[in-house]
Amino acid sequence: MITKVLIPKVKNAAVSAGILGLGRALGETMAVAFVIGGANRIETSFFMPASSISSTIAQQFNEATDPIHIASLIGLGVVLFVITFLVMGTARRLLRKSK
């Protein structure tokens, strides 16, 4: 009974909640910046210091003086906005589908 009635109704809402959580996590800046390490290189291990888009913007924007550096950071902000917009749009579509 549970697998035939409850799970099909809850599945889309649970997936949407997970996607909305991912969208919120994409925007968390300072918590990620402190935990992740802030290294500006690509590592092969998940346990090495790294950097996220939002933490890169937060850590470098104040010190950026070169116009190309500033434009690059603004471009990163646009990329972050587009990713978050797509994630939120997907979650809304799944929520609408579950109703």
QUITAUR-V959372 format. One record per residue. N is the residue number from 1. RES is the residue in one letter. SS is DSSP state (h for helix, s for strand, l for the rest). D_LAST is the distance of its C-alpha to the last C-alpha in Angstrom with 1 decimal. Layout:
n:N res:RES ss:SS d_last:D_LAST
n:N res:RES ss:SS d_last:D_LAST
This chain:
n:1 res:M ss:l d_last:20.0
n:2 res:I ss:h d_last:18.3
n:3 res:T ss:h d_last:18.2
n:4 res:K ss:h d_last:16.8
n:5 res:V ss:h d_last:14.1
n:6 res:L ss:h d_last:13.4
n:7 res:I ss:h d_last:13.8
n:8 res:P ss:h d_last:11.4
n:9 res:K ss:h d_last:8.4
n:10 res:V ss:h d_last:10.1
n:11 res:K ss:h d_last:11.5
n:12 res:N ss:h d_last:9.2
n:13 res:A ss:h d_last:9.0
n:14 res:A ss:h d_last:12.7
n:15 res:V ss:h d_last:13.6
n:16 res:S ss:h d_last:12.1
n:17 res:A ss:h d_last:14.1
n:18 res:G ss:h d_last:17.1
n:19 res:I ss:h d_last:16.9
n:20 res:L ss:h d_last:16.8
n:21 res:G ss:h d_last:19.7
n:22 res:L ss:h d_last:21.5
n:23 res:G ss:h d_last:21.2
n:24 res:R ss:h d_last:22.7
n:25 res:A ss:h d_last:25.4
n:26 res:L ss:h d_last:26.4
n:27 res:G ss:h d_last:27.4
n:28 res:E ss:l d_last:29.4
n:29 res:T ss:l d_last:32.9
n:30 res:M ss:h d_last:35.7
n:31 res:A ss:h d_last:34.4
n:32 res:V ss:h d_last:34.2
n:33 res:A ss:h d_last:37.5
n:34 res:F ss:h d_last:39.3
n:35 res:V ss:h d_last:38.0
n:36 res:I ss:h d_last:38.0
n:37 res:G ss:s d_last:41.6
n:38 res:G ss:l d_last:41.6
n:39 res:A ss:l d_last:43.5
n:40 res:N ss:l d_last:43.4
n:41 res:R ss:l d_last:43.8
n:42 res:I ss:l d_last:41.8
n:43 res:E ss:l d_last:42.4
n:44 res:T ss:l d_last:42.1
n:45 res:S ss:l d_last:41.1
n:46 res:F ss:l d_last:38.1
n:47 res:F ss:l d_last:40.6
n:48 res:M ss:l d_last:42.6
n:49 res:P ss:l d_last:42.2
n:50 res:A ss:s d_last:39.8
n:51 res:S ss:l d_last:38.1
n:52 res:S ss:l d_last:34.6
n:53 res:I ss:h d_last:34.0
n:54 res:S ss:h d_last:33.4
n:55 res:S ss:h d_last:36.3
n:56 res:T ss:h d_last:38.6
n:57 res:I ss:h d_last:37.9
n:58 res:A ss:h d_last:38.5
n:59 res:Q ss:h d_last:41.7
n:60 res:Q ss:h d_last:43.3
n:61 res:F ss:l d_last:42.5
n:62 res:N ss:l d_last:45.1
n:63 res:E ss:l d_last:47.9
n:64 res:A ss:l d_last:47.1
n:65 res:T ss:l d_last:50.0
n:66 res:D ss:l d_last:50.0
n:67 res:P ss:h d_last:48.0
n:68 res:I ss:h d_last:46.7
n:69 res:H ss:h d_last:45.5
n:70 res:I ss:h d_last:43.7
n:71 res:A ss:h d_last:42.2
n:72 res:S ss:h d_last:41.1
n:73 res:L ss:h d_last:39.4
n:74 res:I ss:h d_last:37.6
n:75 res:G ss:h d_last:36.6
n:76 res:L ss:h d_last:35.1
n:77 res:G ss:h d_last:33.2
n:78 res:V ss:h d_last:31.8
n:79 res:V ss:h d_last:30.8
n:80 res:L ss:h d_last:29.1
n:81 res:F ss:h d_last:27.2
n:82 res:V ss:h d_last:26.1
n:83 res:I ss:h d_last:25.0
n:84 res:T ss:h d_last:23.0
n:85 res:F ss:h d_last:21.5
n:86 res:L ss:h d_last:20.4
n:87 res:V ss:h d_last:19.0
n:88 res:M ss:h d_last:16.9
n:89 res:G ss:h d_last:15.8
n:90 res:T ss:h d_last:14.8
n:91 res:A ss:h d_last:12.8
n:92 res:R ss:h d_last:11.0
n:93 res:R ss:h d_last:10.3
n:94 res:L ss:h d_last:9.0
n:95 res:L ss:h d_last:6.7
n:96 res:R ss:h d_last:5.5
n:97 res:K ss:h d_last:5.6
n:98 res:S ss:h d_last:3.8
n:99 res:K ss:l d_last:0.0
